[in-house]
Amino acid sequence: MRAVIFDFDGTIADSFTAVIDIAYKLTKNEQLADINHIHGLRSKHNGLREAIRLLDLPQWRGAWLLKKGRKMMAQDINGIPMFAGMDQAISRLRNAKFELFIVTSNSTNNVERFLSSQGMLDDFKAVYGGAGMFSKQRLIKKAMKINRLSPNTAIYVGDEVRDIEAARELKMPVVAVTWGYNTEQLLLQHQPNVVAREPKQLADVIIDWGSGGY
């Protein structure tokens, strides 16, 4: 094990509130102002698909919202916080000689600006942005091919069921983090290889996995 591929939103960046605010501004749908309804989406298998269904949006409209939302997020990317403890976890992994990557549905520019504002851009070998709305498998596979990684040499870290599914399709191990967009209960139902319940655990579980500890 020599590489860690991270999701971004909900894994590194605490962007849930910003994403909901942007979605509300774009749609003016009152369901997005109902905090109970919004947090209920976290327990859905695919919260994004479910949100589009409940908002009665055609799928093409959802793709437009994602593209427009990325541009809106760029205006305040420096105001989005990093989850507490993620900086230490990333530093520990770097010190343990892991190569670090990000694969995300967000834009590469947004992520790089965020990392730069945190003084962490140099911690990552590359950022691959613009993954599809419903699947990251193709972009993860591309990142692995470019960097000559295999399922035996990399582990994926994400906060959603779709992260688990993408990693499983590629036959690579996956760490599910419980502080992001999907609930712990839902993530466990989909049987990730490892679960991290707080950022300070993350480096430990990855290093243990890489050394054969699981």
C-alpha positions as CSV (number, residue, x, y, z in Angstrom):
1,M,0.0,0.0,0.0
2,R,1.6,3.3,-1.1
3,A,-1.2,5.6,-2.1
4,V,-4.4,7.1,-0.6
5,I,-7.1,8.6,-2.8
6,F,-9.5,10.9,-1.0
7,D,-12.9,12.2,-1.8
8,F,-13.2,15.9,-1.0
9,D,-16.6,17.2,0.0
10,G,-17.7,15.6,3.2
11,T,-14.4,13.9,3.7
12,I,-11.8,16.7,3.8
13,A,-14.0,19.8,3.5
14,D,-17.0,20.4,5.7
15,S,-19.1,21.7,2.8
16,F,-22.5,20.3,3.5
17,T,-24.1,23.6,4.7
18,A,-22.5,25.5,1.8
19,V,-23.8,22.9,-0.8
20,I,-27.4,23.1,0.7
21,D,-27.3,26.9,0.7
22,I,-26.2,26.9,-3.0
23,A,-28.9,24.4,-3.9
24,Y,-31.5,26.6,-2.2
25,K,-30.3,29.7,-4.0
26,L,-30.5,28.0,-7.4
27,T,-33.9,26.2,-6.9
28,K,-35.7,28.3,-4.3
29,N,-37.3,25.0,-3.2
30,E,-38.5,25.3,0.4
31,Q,-37.7,21.7,1.1
32,L,-34.1,22.8,1.1
33,A,-34.8,25.2,4.0
34,D,-36.2,22.3,6.1
35,I,-33.2,21.1,8.2
36,N,-35.0,17.9,9.2
37,H,-35.7,17.1,5.6
38,I,-32.2,17.8,4.6
39,H,-30.6,15.7,7.2
40,G,-33.0,12.9,6.3
41,L,-31.4,12.7,2.9
42,R,-28.1,11.6,4.6
43,S,-29.8,8.3,5.4
44,K,-30.7,7.7,1.8
45,H,-28.7,5.2,-0.4
46,N,-28.0,8.0,-2.9
47,G,-28.9,11.3,-1.3
48,L,-28.2,13.3,-4.5
49,R,-30.5,11.2,-6.7
50,E,-33.1,11.3,-3.9
51,A,-32.8,15.1,-3.7
52,I,-33.4,15.4,-7.4
53,R,-36.4,13.1,-7.2
54,L,-38.0,15.0,-4.3
55,L,-37.3,18.3,-5.9
56,D,-39.0,17.0,-9.1
57,L,-36.0,17.9,-11.2
58,P,-35.2,16.2,-14.5
59,Q,-31.7,14.6,-14.4
60,W,-30.3,17.0,-16.9
61,R,-31.3,19.8,-14.6
62,G,-29.4,18.2,-11.8
63,A,-26.3,18.1,-13.9
64,W,-26.8,21.9,-14.7
65,L,-27.2,22.6,-10.9
66,L,-23.9,20.7,-10.2
67,K,-22.0,22.8,-12.8
68,K,-23.5,26.0,-11.7
69,G,-23.0,25.1,-8.0
70,R,-19.3,24.5,-8.6
71,K,-19.0,28.1,-9.9
72,M,-20.9,29.5,-7.0
73,M,-18.8,27.6,-4.5
74,A,-15.7,29.1,-6.1
75,Q,-16.8,32.5,-4.9
76,D,-16.5,31.4,-1.2
77,I,-14.2,28.4,-1.3
78,N,-11.9,30.0,1.3
79,G,-14.8,30.2,3.8
80,I,-15.4,26.5,3.8
81,P,-13.8,24.8,6.8
82,M,-11.7,21.7,6.9
83,F,-12.9,19.0,9.3
84,A,-11.0,19.4,12.6
85,G,-8.1,16.9,12.7
86,M,-7.9,16.3,9.0
87,D,-4.8,18.4,8.6
88,Q,-3.0,16.2,11.2
89,A,-4.2,13.0,9.6
90,I,-3.0,14.1,6.2
91,S,0.4,15.2,7.7
92,R,0.8,11.8,9.3
93,L,0.1,10.0,6.1
94,R,2.6,12.1,4.2
95,N,5.2,11.4,6.9
96,A,4.4,7.7,6.6
97,K,5.4,8.1,2.9
98,F,2.0,7.6,1.3
99,E,1.3,9.4,-2.0
100,L,-2.0,11.4,-1.6
101,F,-4.5,12.2,-4.3
102,I,-8.0,13.6,-4.5
103,V,-10.8,12.5,-6.8
104,T,-14.0,14.6,-6.6
105,S,-17.2,15.8,-8.2
106,N,-16.1,19.3,-7.3
107,S,-13.9,21.2,-9.7
108,T,-10.1,20.9,-9.6
109,N,-9.8,24.6,-9.3
110,N,-12.0,24.8,-6.2
111,V,-10.2,22.0,-4.5
112,E,-6.7,23.4,-5.3
113,R,-7.7,26.9,-4.1
114,F,-9.1,25.3,-0.9
115,L,-5.9,23.3,-0.2
116,S,-3.8,26.4,-1.0
117,S,-5.7,28.5,1.6
118,Q,-5.0,25.7,4.1
119,G,-1.3,25.6,3.2
120,M,-1.8,22.0,2.1
121,L,-1.6,22.0,-1.6
122,D,1.8,20.5,-1.7
123,D,0.6,17.5,0.4
124,F,-1.2,16.1,-2.6
125,K,0.4,14.7,-5.6
126,A,-2.6,15.5,-7.8
127,V,-6.2,16.5,-7.8
128,Y,-8.7,15.1,-10.2
129,G,-12.0,17.1,-10.3
130,G,-15.2,17.0,-12.3
131,A,-16.3,13.4,-11.5
132,G,-19.7,12.4,-12.6
133,M,-22.7,13.2,-10.4
134,F,-23.5,9.6,-9.6
135,S,-20.3,7.7,-10.0
136,K,-16.6,8.4,-9.5
137,Q,-15.4,5.0,-10.8
138,R,-14.2,6.3,-14.2
139,L,-12.1,9.2,-12.7
140,I,-10.7,7.0,-10.0
141,K,-9.6,4.5,-12.6
142,K,-8.0,7.3,-14.7
143,A,-6.1,8.6,-11.7
144,M,-4.8,5.1,-10.9
145,K,-3.7,4.5,-14.5
146,I,-1.9,7.9,-14.8
147,N,0.0,7.2,-11.5
148,R,0.6,3.5,-12.1
149,L,-1.5,2.4,-9.1
150,S,-3.3,-0.8,-8.7
151,P,-6.1,-2.0,-6.3
152,N,-3.3,-3.6,-4.3
153,T,-1.3,-0.4,-3.9
154,A,-4.1,2.2,-3.2
155,I,-7.0,2.7,-0.8
156,Y,-9.9,5.0,-1.3
157,V,-11.4,7.3,1.4
158,G,-14.9,8.7,1.2
159,D,-18.1,9.6,3.0
160,E,-20.9,8.3,0.7
161,V,-22.3,5.0,-0.4
162,R,-21.3,5.9,-4.0
163,D,-17.7,6.0,-2.8
164,I,-17.9,2.5,-1.5
165,E,-19.6,1.3,-4.7
166,A,-17.0,2.9,-6.9
167,A,-14.1,1.4,-4.9
168,R,-15.8,-2.0,-4.9
169,E,-16.2,-1.9,-8.7
170,L,-12.5,-1.3,-9.0
171,K,-11.7,-4.1,-6.4
172,M,-9.8,-1.7,-4.2
173,P,-10.2,-1.3,-0.4
174,V,-12.2,1.6,0.9
175,V,-12.3,3.6,4.2
176,A,-15.8,5.0,5.0
177,V,-15.7,8.1,7.1
178,T,-18.8,8.9,9.2
179,W,-18.6,12.7,9.5
180,G,-19.7,13.4,6.0
181,Y,-22.8,13.3,3.8
182,N,-24.2,9.8,4.5
183,T,-24.9,8.4,8.0
184,E,-22.8,5.8,9.7
185,Q,-25.7,3.3,9.7
186,L,-26.1,3.6,6.0
187,L,-22.4,3.3,5.3
188,L,-22.1,0.2,7.4
189,Q,-24.9,-1.5,5.5
190,H,-22.7,-1.4,2.4
191,Q,-19.7,-3.0,4.2
192,P,-16.7,-0.8,3.6
193,N,-13.4,-2.5,4.4
194,V,-12.7,0.0,7.3
195,V,-14.6,2.7,9.1
196,A,-13.2,5.9,10.6
197,R,-15.5,7.7,13.1
198,E,-13.3,10.8,13.6
199,P,-10.5,12.4,11.6
200,K,-7.9,11.6,14.2
201,Q,-8.5,7.9,13.7
202,L,-8.0,8.1,9.9
203,A,-4.3,7.9,9.7
204,D,-4.2,5.0,12.1
205,V,-6.7,2.8,10.2
206,I,-5.0,3.5,6.9
207,I,-1.5,2.8,8.2
208,D,-2.8,-0.4,9.9
209,W,-4.5,-1.5,6.7
210,G,-1.3,-0.8,4.7
211,S,0.8,-2.9,7.0
212,G,-1.7,-5.8,7.0
213,G,-3.2,-4.9,10.4
214,Y,-6.8,-5.6,9.2
